[in-house]
Amino acid sequence: MTVEQIIKQTETLTKDQKQQVAFYILFSNMSEDKRNNLMQLFFYENNEKQKEKPIFGSMKGMVEYMSDDFDAPLDDLKDYMY
């Protein structure tokens, strides 16, 4: 496939696909350090977006049974308590 054929094919791509191709070209020309930094930044931002703060009371009604001695000290920890 010639360069002209490749360029002609890119004309049929959507805007998002063209951005992906441009990103790939830029990414492939970067040094390995810059690529790693960019990947770390990308994954960090995506992980931060995925974290959701818990909503107060969202578990209400989901605990069916709680033992009467729930707050009692554990036998395994008696050596550490005074």
Secondary structure, DSSP 8 states (H G I E B T S, - for coil): --HHHHHHHHTTS-HHHHHHHHHHHHHHHS-HHHHHHHHHHHHHHHHHHH-----TTTTTT------TTTTS--GGGGGG--
